[in-house]
């Protein structure tokens, strides 16, 4: 039984404009500025009032009557909300209130170097324009292919060479993606079962997947971001310390636009002894570590595409202890002593019970599966890295993009007889990389590197995240390259770490090969819309 607060007729009329109900204990807030919504919750933790009563007593300052759906300063006291934030930040030191307001932001015409930096934050939501569903051979309003020219190059002596080579690469991309598309149409005639839209989308995805390796990291993309004020603050502070001008310019634009809607959350970013000091900390640390890293300037040894380099040797017992902890009343140390008395068969039986009867890949074991970890060192094409890096709940660290590790060539390039064209693109891109590197430095030189070139990175994940990553990224509709990488991860967990039970519990890891990866997904999407 829930108690119901009494409101006057006038109060009810006001509340109905901003709350989804006035008589139930669960309700949503809408039609209010982000700063007011966040301040309401910040004040909420320090009052005995209900949220709706708090709004009426301390934040609403409108006149009588039914108001329009557009909130004005005369109706809602935003200035009070901003003063509250200032006090909570400065007097209480409570950064958590910066999690209570959020904003949607679009970052368009961002290079594929910048998008990886934007998407680095762990507690932020992103959606990035895909290279799989559109052809990247269109030109913009000024008749230029969709690539970014960094200021460091625009103001240098090799600007013309940069544009000439990237233009040539996009011309070759256009030729290849459309030749592959036609080749696939001949190889896989449309079935009567499929609509023309399903068939076209499947062929387009397959062609784009094969040709995307030509696209340079300078290729422009659009990124949609949804984040809290705290996440944006930290994103901008980190970006301000980055060596690339594009990243710093984007940080300035983010700050300017976000201050139009959630200004109170971002006041510290450019204060000398707060945000600026924080950015300087990141910058100085990076500069010092780059100098120290000279000790690693040795000839690289041959490397596996995917290598499991560290893992919890006692993963099964630790997983079991963490799983039992939630349901027990004794310490984990005691639980582990009890586990030592169990047979391996009994340990496996209990783990299987904990994993449960999974009927789809979204049924993932609980947080006990976060107890143990796997760390992989990966050397894959940049295109695959772009897809895998977005799994931000993992620890992902990557090195600069270079041409030093070579590149991949999809089988379809050979099938359509265009190996020479592909190799020519990679060869001239490699030459341009060294030219830009010599003039503008290795950070700027990343822009010219095609997606087909390899990049080295580490991915560390707990068991629970491994379930999510490996089952999702090996599913049929995935890109063949990152499917292969995740299949190798799974095999290493089973064979190198020896965690057969854990690996076998990931029952939706898919090792099959498919000629038309997107076909079934497009069919499902079509059925949902008809």
C-alpha positions in Angstrom: 0.0 0.0 0.0 1.4 3.4 -1.0 0.5 6.7 0.5 -0.8 9.4 -1.8 0.2 13.1 -1.3 -2.6 15.6 -1.5 -2.3 18.4 -4.0 -4.6 21.3 -4.7 -6.3 21.5 -8.1 -3.9 24.2 -9.1 -0.9 22.1 -8.0 -2.2 19.1 -9.9 -2.5 21.2 -13.0 1.1 22.4 -12.7 2.5 18.9 -11.9 0.7 17.3 -14.9 2.8 19.4 -17.2 6.1 18.1 -15.9 5.4 14.6 -14.3 3.8 11.6 -15.9 1.5 11.1 -12.9 0.7 12.8 -9.5 -0.7 9.8 -7.6 1.8 6.9 -7.9 5.3 6.4 -6.4 6.9 5.7 -9.7 6.9 8.5 -12.3 9.0 10.2 -15.0 10.0 13.8 -15.4 9.7 15.6 -18.8 9.4 19.0 -20.3 12.0 20.5 -17.9 15.5 21.9 -18.6 18.3 19.4 -17.9 19.8 21.6 -15.2 16.5 21.7 -13.4 16.0 17.9 -13.5 19.5 17.3 -12.3 19.2 19.9 -9.5 15.9 18.4 -8.4 17.7 15.1 -7.8 20.7 16.8 -6.2 18.4 18.6 -3.7 16.4 15.4 -3.3 19.2 13.7 -1.3 19.1 16.4 1.3 15.4 16.9 2.0 12.5 14.9 3.4 10.1 16.3 0.7 8.8 14.2 -2.1 10.2 15.2 -5.5 6.9 16.7 -6.8 6.5 18.7 -3.6 10.1 19.8 -3.8 9.5 21.0 -7.4 6.4 23.0 -6.3 8.0 24.5 -3.2 11.5 25.3 -4.5 11.7 25.3 -8.3 8.4 26.3 -9.7 7.7 30.1 -9.9 5.0 30.3 -12.6 1.7 32.0 -12.6 -1.8 30.4 -12.5 -3.3 28.6 -15.3 -2.4 25.9 -17.8 1.0 26.6 -19.4 2.2 25.7 -22.8 4.6 22.8 -23.4 7.5 25.2 -23.7 9.1 25.9 -20.3 10.1 29.5 -19.7 12.2 31.1 -17.1 9.1 32.7 -15.5 7.7 29.2 -14.8 10.7 27.2 -13.6 13.5 28.7 -11.6 16.6 27.6 -13.5 18.8 30.1 -11.8 18.1 28.5 -8.5 19.0 25.2 -10.0 22.3 26.6 -11.2 23.1 28.1 -7.8 22.4 24.8 -6.2 24.9 23.0 -8.4 27.5 25.6 -7.7 27.0 25.1 -4.0 27.0 21.3 -4.2 30.2 21.2 -6.3 32.2 23.8 -4.4 30.9 23.4 -0.8 30.0 19.7 -0.6 32.6 18.4 -3.2 29.8 16.1 -4.5 30.8 15.3 -8.1 28.0 12.7 -8.3 25.4 15.4 -8.9 27.0 15.9 -12.3 25.6 12.5 -13.3 22.1 13.8 -12.9 21.9 15.9 -16.0 22.5 14.7 -19.5 22.5 15.7 -23.2 22.3 14.4 -26.7 25.1 15.7 -28.9 25.9 15.1 -32.6 29.6 15.3 -33.7 29.5 15.3 -37.5 32.3 15.3 -40.1 34.6 13.7 -37.5 37.6 11.8 -38.8 37.9 8.1 -37.9 40.8 9.2 -35.7 38.6 11.5 -33.7 35.7 9.1 -33.4 37.8 6.6 -31.5 38.7 9.4 -29.0 35.1 10.5 -28.6 34.1 6.9 -28.0 36.7 6.2 -25.3 34.5 7.0 -22.3 33.2 4.0 -20.5 29.9 5.4 -19.1 28.7 7.1 -22.3 26.4 5.9 -25.1 27.4 6.3 -28.8 26.1 5.6 -32.2 28.4 5.9 -35.2 27.8 6.1 -38.9 28.6 2.7 -40.3 30.9 1.9 -43.3 28.7 -1.1 -43.9 25.4 0.4 -45.0 26.3 3.3 -47.2 28.7 3.8 -50.1 31.4 6.3 -49.1 32.1 7.5 -52.6 29.7 10.5 -52.6 31.2 14.0 -52.4 30.2 16.8 -50.1 28.7 20.2 -51.0 32.1 21.6 -52.0 32.7 18.6 -54.3 35.3 16.9 -52.0 35.4 13.3 -51.0 34.4 12.6 -47.4 37.8 12.8 -45.8 39.2 15.3 -43.3 42.2 17.5 -43.9 43.8 18.2 -40.5 45.1 21.7 -39.9 48.6 20.3 -39.4 48.5 19.2 -43.1 46.5 22.0 -44.5 49.1 24.5 -43.3 52.1 22.3 -44.4 54.0 21.8 -47.7 52.4 18.4 -48.4 48.8 19.5 -48.5 48.5 19.0 -52.2 50.1 15.5 -52.1 47.8 14.6 -49.2 44.7 15.5 -51.1 45.9 14.0 -54.4 46.6 10.6 -52.8 43.4 10.5 -50.7 41.3 11.5 -53.8 42.9 8.6 -55.7 42.1 6.2 -52.9 38.5 7.3 -52.8 38.3 6.9 -56.6 39.6 3.3 -56.2 37.2 2.7 -53.4 34.3 3.8 -55.6 35.4 1.6 -58.4 36.0 -1.4 -56.2 32.8 -1.3 -54.1 30.6 -1.0 -57.1 32.5 -3.7 -59.0 32.2 -6.0 -56.0 28.5 -5.1 -55.7 27.9 -6.1 -59.4 30.0 -9.3 -59.0 27.9 -10.3 -55.9 24.7 -9.8 -57.8 25.9 -12.2 -60.5 27.2 -14.7 -58.0 24.1 -14.6 -55.7 20.9 -14.1 -57.8 17.9 -12.7 -55.9 15.7 -15.4 -54.3 12.0 -15.2 -54.7 11.8 -15.3 -51.0 13.5 -11.9 -50.6 12.2 -8.5 -51.4 14.4 -6.2 -53.6 15.2 -4.1 -50.5 16.4 -7.1 -48.5 18.5 -8.3 -51.4 20.0 -4.9 -52.1 20.9 -4.3 -48.5 22.6 -7.7 -48.2 24.7 -7.2 -51.3 25.6 -3.6 -50.3 26.8 -4.7 -46.8 28.9 -7.5 -48.4 30.5 -5.2 -50.9 31.1 -2.4 -48.3 32.7 -4.9 -45.9 35.2 -6.0 -48.6 36.0 -2.5 -49.9 36.2 -0.6 -46.6 39.9 -1.4 -46.1 40.8 1.3 -48.7 39.1 4.0 -46.7 41.7 6.1 -44.8 41.4 7.0 -41.1 40.7 10.5 -42.3 37.3 9.3 -43.6 34.6 11.5 -42.1 31.9 10.0 -39.9 29.0 11.1 -37.8 28.7 10.2 -34.1 25.7 10.6 -31.8 26.5 10.8 -28.1 24.3 10.6 -25.1 26.1 11.2 -21.8 25.9 12.8 -18.3 27.4 16.1 -17.5 30.1 14.3 -15.6 31.0 12.1 -18.6 31.1 15.2 -20.9 33.3 17.1 -18.5 35.9 14.3 -18.4 35.7 13.8 -22.1 36.4 17.4 -22.8 39.2 17.6 -20.3 40.9 14.6 -21.8 40.4 15.9 -25.4 42.0 19.3 -24.4 45.2 17.4 -23.6 45.4 15.6 -27.0 48.1 16.4 -29.4 45.9 16.6 -32.5 44.3 19.9 -33.4 41.1 18.2 -34.6 40.5 16.7 -31.2 41.1 20.0 -29.4 38.8 21.9 -31.8 36.1 19.3 -31.2 36.5 19.8 -27.5 36.0 23.5 -27.8 32.8 23.0 -29.9 31.5 20.5 -27.5 32.0 22.8 -24.5 30.4 25.7 -26.4 27.3 23.8 -27.3 26.9 21.9 -24.1 27.0 25.1 -22.1 23.8 26.2 -24.0 21.9 23.3 -22.3 23.8 22.0 -19.3 26.1 24.9 -18.3 26.3 24.2 -14.6 27.9 20.8 -15.3 30.8 22.2 -17.3 31.9 25.2 -15.3 35.1 23.6 -14.1 36.5 22.6 -17.5 38.4 25.8 -18.2 39.1 27.0 -14.7 42.8 27.3 -14.2 43.1 25.2 -11.0 40.5 22.6 -12.0 39.9 21.5 -15.6 43.0 23.2 -17.1 45.2 21.7 -14.4 43.6 18.3 -15.0 44.2 18.6 -18.8 47.8 19.6 -18.1 48.2 16.5 -15.9 47.1 14.2 -18.8 49.3 16.1 -21.3 52.5 16.1 -19.1 52.0 12.4 -18.4 51.7 11.6 -22.1 54.7 13.6 -23.0 56.9 12.0 -20.3 55.7 8.5 -21.2 56.4 9.0 -24.9 60.0 9.9 -24.0 60.3 6.9 -21.7 58.8 4.6 -24.3 62.1 5.0 -26.3 63.3 1.9 -24.4 60.9 -0.2 -26.4 62.3 1.0 -29.8 63.6 -2.5 -30.8 62.8 -4.7 -33.8 59.3 -6.2 -33.5 59.1 -9.9 -33.2 56.6 -12.0 -35.3 53.2 -11.7 -33.7 50.0 -13.6 -33.6 46.8 -12.0 -34.7 45.2 -12.8 -31.3 47.2 -13.9 -28.2 45.9 -14.6 -24.7 48.7 -13.1 -22.6 47.3 -13.1 -19.1 44.4 -14.7 -17.3 43.1 -15.8 -13.9 44.7 -19.3 -13.4 42.1 -20.0 -10.7 39.1 -18.7 -12.7 36.7 -21.5 -12.1 37.2 -21.5 -8.3 37.1 -17.7 -8.1 34.0 -17.6 -10.3 32.3 -20.1 -8.0 33.3 -18.2 -4.8 32.0 -14.9 -6.3 28.8 -16.7 -7.5 28.1 -18.2 -4.1 28.9 -15.0 -2.1 25.6 -13.3 -3.0 23.6 -16.2 -1.6 25.7 -16.8 1.5 26.2 -15.1 4.8 29.9 -15.9 5.3 33.0 -14.3 4.1 34.5 -15.0 0.7 37.6 -16.4 2.4 35.4 -19.0 4.2 33.6 -19.8 0.9 36.9 -20.4 -0.9 38.1 -22.8 1.9 34.9 -24.8 1.4 35.4 -24.8 -2.3 38.8 -26.4 -1.8 37.1 -29.4 -0.3 34.9 -30.0 -3.4 35.7 -32.2 -6.3 36.2 -30.8 -9.8 33.0 -32.5 -10.8 31.1 -30.8 -8.0 32.6 -27.4 -8.9 31.6 -27.8 -12.5 28.1 -28.8 -11.5 27.6 -25.7 -9.4 29.0 -23.4 -12.1 26.6 -24.9 -14.6 23.8 -24.2 -12.2 25.0 -20.6 -11.9 25.2 -20.2 -15.7 21.7 -21.6 -15.9 19.7 -22.7 -18.9 20.5 -19.9 -21.4 17.9 -19.7 -24.2 19.6 -16.8 -26.0 22.8 -14.9 -25.9 21.3 -12.1 -23.8 21.0 -14.5 -20.9 24.4 -13.8 -19.3 25.5 -15.0 -15.8 25.5 -12.5 -13.0 28.2 -10.3 -11.5 30.0 -13.3 -10.0 31.3 -13.8 -13.6 33.1 -10.5 -13.3 35.5 -12.0 -10.7 38.1 -13.3 -13.2 39.6 -11.9 -16.4 41.3 -12.5 -19.7 43.8 -10.1 -21.4 44.4 -10.4 -25.1 47.1 -8.7 -27.3 45.7 -8.3 -30.7 47.1 -7.2 -34.1 44.2 -6.7 -36.5 43.1 -4.5 -39.3 42.0 -1.0 -38.2 38.5 -1.7 -39.5 38.0 -4.5 -37.0 39.5 -2.5 -34.2 37.0 0.3 -34.8 34.1 -2.2 -34.2 35.6 -4.0 -31.2 36.8 -0.8 -29.5 33.2 0.3 -28.9 32.8 -2.4 -26.2 33.7 0.2 -23.7 33.0 -1.9 -20.6 36.3 -3.6 -21.3 39.8 -2.1 -20.7 41.0 -1.3 -24.3 44.3 0.4 -25.0 45.7 0.9 -28.4 48.9 2.1 -30.1 49.2 4.7 -32.8 48.0 3.7 -36.2 50.9 3.2 -38.6 51.8 1.2 -41.7 54.5 -0.8 -39.9 52.5 -3.9 -39.3 51.3 -4.6 -42.9 47.7 -4.9 -44.1 45.0 -7.5 -44.9 43.4 -8.3 -48.3 39.9 -9.6 -48.3 39.3 -12.7 -50.4 36.7 -10.8 -52.5 39.4 -8.5 -53.8 41.1 -11.5 -55.3 37.8 -12.9 -56.6 37.1 -9.8 -58.6 40.7 -9.7 -59.9 41.7 -6.4 -58.2 44.7 -7.4 -56.1 47.0 -5.1 -58.0 44.7 -2.1 -57.5 44.4 -2.9 -53.8 48.2 -3.2 -53.4 48.7 0.1 -55.2 46.4 1.9 -52.8 48.3 0.4 -49.9 51.7 1.2 -51.4 51.0 4.9 -52.1 49.3 5.3 -48.7 52.4 3.9 -47.0 54.6 6.4 -48.9 52.3 9.2 -48.0 52.4 8.1 -44.3 56.1 8.4 -44.2 56.0 11.8 -45.9 53.4 13.2 -43.5 55.2 11.6 -40.5 58.5 13.4 -41.5 56.8 16.8 -41.8 53.9 16.8 -39.3 54.7 13.9 -37.0 53.4 10.4 -36.3 50.1 11.5 -34.7 49.1 13.4 -37.8 50.3 10.7 -40.1 47.6 8.4 -38.8 45.0 10.2 -40.9 46.3 8.7 -44.2 46.4 5.1 -43.1 43.8 2.9 -44.7 41.5 0.7 -42.6 43.2 -2.5 -44.0 46.4 -1.7 -42.2 46.9 -3.5 -38.8 47.0 -1.8 -35.4 48.1 -3.3 -32.1 45.9 -3.1 -29.1 45.1 -5.0 -25.8 41.6 -5.9 -24.7 41.1 -7.0 -21.1 37.7 -8.3 -20.1 36.0 -10.2 -17.3 34.2 -13.5 -17.9 30.8 -11.8 -18.0 31.9 -9.3 -20.7 33.6 -12.1 -22.6 30.1 -13.8 -22.9 28.7 -10.6 -24.3 31.5 -9.7 -26.7 32.3 -13.1 -28.1 28.7 -14.2 -28.6 27.7 -10.9 -30.2 30.7 -10.4 -32.4 30.7 -14.0 -33.8 27.0 -13.9 -34.7 26.2 -14.5 -38.3 25.7 -10.9 -39.4 29.1 -9.8 -38.0 32.0 -8.7 -40.2 34.1 -11.7 -41.2 37.3 -10.1 -39.8 36.2 -9.4 -36.3 34.2 -12.7 -36.2 37.5 -14.5 -36.8 39.3 -12.5 -34.1 36.6 -13.3 -31.5 36.5 -16.9 -32.5 40.2 -17.0 -31.8 39.7 -15.4 -28.4 37.1 -18.1 -27.5 39.5 -20.9 -28.6 42.3 -19.4 -26.5 40.0 -19.3 -23.4 39.2 -22.9 -24.0 42.6 -24.3 -25.0 45.3 -22.0 -23.7 43.7 -21.0 -20.4 42.2 -24.4 -20.1 38.8 -23.0 -19.1 36.7 -25.5 -21.1 33.7 -25.3 -18.9 33.6 -21.5 -19.2 34.2 -21.6 -22.9 31.5 -24.3 -23.4 29.0 -22.1 -21.4 29.4 -19.5 -24.2 27.1 -21.6 -26.3 26.2 -18.9 -28.8 29.7 -18.4 -30.0 29.3 -19.1 -33.7 32.1 -20.8 -35.7 30.2 -21.3 -38.9 31.1 -19.5 -42.1 28.5 -17.6 -44.1 28.6 -16.3 -47.7 26.0 -13.6 -47.1 26.4 -12.5 -43.5 23.6 -9.9 -43.4 20.9 -11.9 -45.2 19.1 -13.3 -42.3 19.3 -10.1 -40.3 17.8 -8.1 -43.3 15.0 -10.7 -43.6 14.2 -10.3 -39.9 14.2 -6.5 -40.2 11.9 -6.7 -43.2 9.5 -8.9 -41.4 9.3 -6.5 -38.5 8.3 -3.6 -40.7 5.7 -5.4 -42.8 
